[in-house]
Amino acid sequence: MALNRKLSPILKGRQIAKCEATPNQLSLSFSDGSNLVVRVATAAPPLPATGAVEKVLEAGSRFVLVLESGSPIEITLADPGASVSLRDGQGKVEYLG
């Protein structure tokens, strides 16, 4: 699985403050006020309450957030290339993909 070279450096070190999952979407809020929204094809896995992001891996519909603890959060994207958005604390788009 390949490193997402655009999203990994943006998310590296961001501390997860809150996780919310619905059948179609996963939302991660970070301590800096930014928010990652991922549209999912299948139910999201159990989520950690907290942790910092180390890197993001992606291959086709597979999307993996690797936390600094080494724990992965593996997600199946609803639409590869168009399921992930990251906005900063003011709502400005930081990443779309």
N, C-alpha and C positions, 0 to 999 in steps of 0.2 A: 504494500500500500504506500502511496506517495505522500510526501509532506505537502500540505497546502502552503505554498511559499508566500502567498499574499496574506492569508488570514492568521497563520501561525505567529508572525512577528507582532501583529496587532494585538492578539489575545494573550501572548506570553506574559505570565506573571499576574494577570488579572484575577482577583479573588472573587469566587462565586459567593454571592450574598443570599440569593434566593433562587429556587428552582420550581417551575410549574410545568405540569404536563397535562395535555388533553389528548384525546385519541388522534388528533390531526396535527398537533403542534407541541413543540418543546420551547419553553422560554427560560433563559438564564439571565438573571439580573446580577450585575457585578457591583462590587463595593464602590467603584468610581462613578456609579450612576448609569453606566452603559447597559445595553440590553441586547442579547443575542436571541433571535427567533429562528427556529428551524422547523419547516414543514416536514412532517414525517409520514412515511408510507405505512408503518406499523407502530404499535404502541411503544412509547419510549421505555427504556429499561429503568430499573430503580436508580434514583439519582442521589448523589451525595448531598449532604446538607451544605457543606462548604468545601473549599479547596481552591487551589490556584491552577490555572491552565499552563501546561508546559508547551504543548504543540497540538496541531490539528493535522490529521491524516485523512486523505480522501481518495477513493477509487470508485468511479461509477456512482452507484447509489449508496455506497458505504461511506459513512462519515464518522470519524472517531476523534473525540476530544480526549487527549491524554493529560491527566492531572499531574502536578509535580510529585505527588505521592506514588505515581506509577499506575494509578487506577485509570482504566479506560472507560469512556462513556461511548458505546457504539450505537449508532443510529442509522436507520435506513431512510434515505431521503425520498420525499414524495416525487420530486422532479429534479434529477441531478443537474446542477448548473443554475438552478433558479429556485432553490429552497431555503437559502440561508441569508439572513440580513443581520447586520450589526449597526446599532445606532448609539451615539455617545449620549451623555447625560442631558444634552439639550435637544436630542432628537435628530441630530445631523447624521446622515448616512456615512458610516465608516467602511462598510463592506457590503456588497451584494453579490451573490453567486449561487 
